[in-house]
Amino acid sequence: MGGLAAALGLRQVGWQVTVLEQAAEFAEVGAGLSLWPNALRALDELGVGPQVRAAGVAAVSRGGLRLPSGGWLRHARPDDVHVLMVHRAALHEAMRAPLPADALIPGATVTSVDLAAGTVAYRQGGETRQRGADLVVGADGLHSVLRQAMWPGHEPRFDGRRVWRAVVGAGAPRIEASLTLGADRQFGILPLPGDAVYWFLTAPAARPGERFADELAAVADRVAGWHPPIGELLAATTPGSVLHHDLYALDPVPGFARGRAVLLGDAAHAQTPDLGQGACQAIEDGVVLAAAVAAHGDLATAIGSYDRQRRPRTQLVARAAAKQAELNAKHYRAVTRLARIIPPPLWRRQAARFTDWVPPALPHDLSSTVDS
Ligand SMILES: Cc1cc2nc3c(=O)[nH]c(=O)nc-3n(C[C@H](O)[C@H](O)[C@H](O)COP(=O)(O)OP(=O)(O)OC[C@H]3O[C@@H](n4cnc5c(N)ncnc54)[C@H](O)[C@@H]3O)c2cc1C
């Protein structure tokens, strides 16, 4: 997601871009994704806002809160901050479509990066190849090779939780978007286009890597007796479609830029999904990076500016996500009590503290092109 955002932005300001992707094809698996207004504004700036909006459905995420018994702590309100719910594959498709096919190289696994020289070595079709660029963007996710080159040993931390996710298509029960707060687990239900429903369950995990022969049954065990339509949703879920991931977060890295390289997205600031902002921040990164290189002729100044603009914000959002998880875990009773009584304007202000962000305007129609 972050790599495509950077590619769209850099092309828009006149750069030539090549995206190396380890997967055999450019596609996205995964389930639903919430895009907050900050990301939608960034996607508008990247020129794909209308296409993404057409592929999504508006909803309030984390606005309707319930107890496992079914009692509502709070209903979503029209004046709550809304998200656009999209299927990850649809977002990926909308962001990939404007990029020329020869800018996308699938099946290319980056193995090392020379930050000062701006060269990457990668494996493709059993061969080792090398490429040089004016700027190398490390948008290679949680276990980033570029981050290892920039900050050796700076690895993501297991958060002690796991998440299961799935999408129920045809035959999904009717839902009201909600997040059900259990003492140590949460079940989320959100709409997707075409009357599909995205559900997720976050729950404790003693160690990473534990998997179940029947993942759907493992979910059902953990929410046995919880309110409708959770049981109906699970019954309508195709067992093999359930995704199971361990949750990780990255402690703040000391910098996003060095030499001819920058970090972006989860590679730079992987966070727990408690605010649903990880991909949104990656998309913001792409716009800010493009605006910075367009504004500064000198690369060192441009990437220094990118670092100064992005590091404080993304690390603040990541900290807030971790704080939210901690609050839910350690102060469950207080959280449920507060959810009932917080006045709507305060609730809105709290949700909007990260979503009011406005992207820099990207200049268009630059005549010069620079290899990247
Ligand atoms: C359960 C869950 C729910 C979430 N929900 C939301 C949400 O609702 N809203 C939101 O904004 N965020 C959400 N997030 C966060 C979001 O998924 C991530 O922040 C986002 O995917 C990060 O994008 P990225 O491009 O930085 O990394 P990734 O999406 O991980 O992409 C990295 C890409 O790099 C490729 N790659 C990796 N290594 C190499 C290599 N060596 N060589 C070549 N290619 C490589 C990978 O194949 C991949 O395509 C959620 C996360 C989780 C776990």
The ligand as an ORCA input file, in Angstrom:
! r2SCAN-3c Opt
* xyz 0 1
  C      -5.535     -7.066     11.594
  C      -5.112     -5.784     10.977
  C      -6.067     -4.858     10.611
  C      -5.682     -3.648     10.066
  N      -6.644     -2.755      9.731
  C      -6.285     -1.565      9.228
  C      -7.282     -0.611      8.871
  O      -8.482     -0.862      8.989
  N      -6.875      0.593      8.383
  C      -5.552      0.897      8.213
  O      -5.237      2.000      7.768
  N      -4.585     -0.003      8.542
  C      -4.918     -1.213      9.028
  N      -3.959     -2.129      9.329
  C      -2.537     -1.803      9.086
  C      -2.164     -2.035      7.629
  O      -2.485     -3.341      7.228
  C      -0.673     -1.800      7.429
  O      -0.269     -0.669      8.137
  C      -0.375     -1.596      5.945
  O      -0.656     -2.770      5.217
  C       1.077     -1.193      5.758
  O       1.327     -1.026      4.394
  P       2.812     -1.139      3.853
  O       2.705     -0.903      2.395
  O       3.721     -0.308      4.652
  O       3.251     -2.641      4.148
  P       2.652     -3.978      3.584
  O       1.200     -3.852      3.333
  O       3.130     -5.050      4.505
  O       3.355     -4.157      2.169
  C       4.715     -4.456      2.067
  C       4.950     -5.029      0.683
  O       6.343     -5.239      0.515
  C       6.551     -6.531     -0.018
  N       7.871     -6.964      0.442
  C       8.243     -7.265      1.704
  N       9.543     -7.594      1.742
  C      10.002     -7.498      0.470
  C      11.269     -7.719     -0.133
  N      12.324     -8.102      0.582
  N      11.393     -7.521     -1.467
  C      10.318     -7.132     -2.221
  N       9.090     -6.922     -1.690
  C       8.942     -7.094     -0.364
  C       5.408     -7.371      0.532
  O       5.182     -8.516     -0.252
  C       4.261     -6.377      0.475
  O       3.628     -6.382     -0.777
  C      -4.312     -3.357      9.877
  C      -3.348     -4.289     10.228
  C      -3.741     -5.503     10.771
  C      -2.678     -6.499     11.150
*
